[in-house]
C-alpha cells in the first residue's frame, strides 16, 4: 500500500509567506498532504491559510515551535500517516526538496532525515557567521556526546517515520527542539542521516532567535543535549 505522507508547517505570524509556501508545496511536492499548525498567530496568518484552502490546526494558545510541532505530530498520528516532513512557513525551505529529505525514511534507511544546507555544494543561504558558529559548536557537542557528526543540527527541514511519530506524539522538546531531538534519537540507538538541500533566506515574518539571544541559545541547547544523553525515547 502506498505510504501516507504529510508535510507539517508550523506557523506563527507568517501571513507574509504562508499562502505562497502552501501553494509551492502543492505544486512541487505532489502526493503530499499539507497541515499548517497556526501557533496562535496575532496577524493574518489564519486568513491567509484559509484563503488557500489548506488544512489548519488552529491552536488556542501559543505553544512555541516544540508545542506546535507536537500538536501536529499528534494530529498526524491520529490520521494514520506513515512519514511526516517538517517545513518552515517562511519560505526558507524549497518544496522541491521534500521528496529528497523523505526518501531515506521511506526507504527504511533511517528514522530521522535532516535537510542540511552545509552538504550542498550549490550554495544557497547559510545564515549569519555567528549562527553558523553556534551550529558548529552544537554539532561538535553532539559528536562528543553521541559519536555522530551532524552538520546542520538546527535545521527545521526534516522527516520522520512512524516510530518517531509515535514517540514525538508523547514527548517532544518544547524549547529550541531541533538539536535536542538529534540527541534523543541518537541516544535511543535510532538512525539519523543528512540530505543535501539548498535553503533560502527567510522571506517573511521574524525569527524567534535574535543575534543577541544566540549565545544563550547555544548554552541552553548545550545543557539540554547533555541531559538528553541520559534519556532515551520510549520503546
Secondary structure as UniProt FT lines:
FT   STRAND          5..11
FT   TURN            15..17
FT   HELIX           18..28
FT   TURN            30..31
FT   STRAND          33..38
FT   HELIX           45..51
FT   TURN            52..53
FT   STRAND          55..58
FT   HELIX           64..78
FT   TURN            79..80
FT   STRAND          83..86
FT   TURN            89..90
FT   HELIX           95..97
FT   HELIX           98..106
FT   TURN            107..108
FT   STRAND          112..116
FT   TURN            117..118
FT   TURN            121..122
FT   HELIX           129..146
FT   TURN            151..154
FT   STRAND          158..160
FT   HELIX           162..170
FT   HELIX           177..187
FT   TURN            188..189
FT   STRAND          192..196
FT   TURN            212..213
FT   HELIX           214..228
FT   TURN            229..230
//
